Amino acid sequence: MSDDLKRDIEEQGGAVATEADVISVNGQPLERFASCFEKSARRWEMVVYPALFAFCVLSIYGFYMIYHLTQDMSHIARNIQVMSTSIDPYMGQHMAKMVDGIEGMSGNVEVMSRNINAIDGNIEAVTVGMGNINTNLQQITGHMQTLEPMMASMNNLDQSTQHMANSTLHMTREMGSINRGMSPRGMFSRFSPF
């Protein structure tokens, strides 16, 4: 077998042909070409047929997706038509009234904002007044501390007044008994037997 023939067969991816293979071909180049083409075609069949099958599966799936997409778009179009008929035909007038209401509400919010600012000023005045009250209470507390010794003195004075009242009561009784003893009847009554 010649080296050129072996090289050609190896380049085509086939095994090196033996002498018997060359004899069976009988030296005709067309038959050799046909057998090499058949081997090459079998190799390509292993790649082309699965690729063709995958292409068919993907095209069927693509058709399925497009079909469902058109159905969904038709459904959306019908829903939009139903929604457009169900919308209020006087919506423009209602929107104008709603805008007027919102403008009135905006004015009321502005008035509320001014009132809140006024309340803020009043609260600041109340805070200042509370500070003054706190100062006055501290002064009153200071005066109360000076009044405590006076209260103790007043308690002592009250006790002394009660003692004087008791002493006066005893003196009154004693004066009464002296007075009875000094009366003329009281003197004779001691001496008289009856």
Sequence and secondary structure as in RCSB ss.txt:
>XXXX:A:sequence
MSDDLKRDIEEQGGAVATEADVISVNGQPLERFASCFEKSARRWEMVVYPALFAFCVLSIYGFYMIYHLTQDMSH
IARNIQVMSTSIDPYMGQHMAKMVDGIEGMSGNVEVMSRNINAIDGNIEAVTVGMGNINTNLQQITGHMQTLEPM
MASMNNLDQSTQHMANSTLHMTREMGSINRGMSPRGMFSRFSPF
>XXXX:A:secstr
  HHHHHHHHHTT     HHHHHHHTT HHHHHHHHHHHHHHHHHHHHHHHHHHHHHHHHHHHHHHHHHHHHHHH
HHHHHHHHHHHS TTHHHHHHHHHHHHHHHHHHHHHHHHHHHHHHHHHHHHHHHHHHHHHHHHHHHHHHHHHHHH
HHHHHHHHHHHHHHHHHHHHHHHHHHHHHHHHSHHHHHHHH   
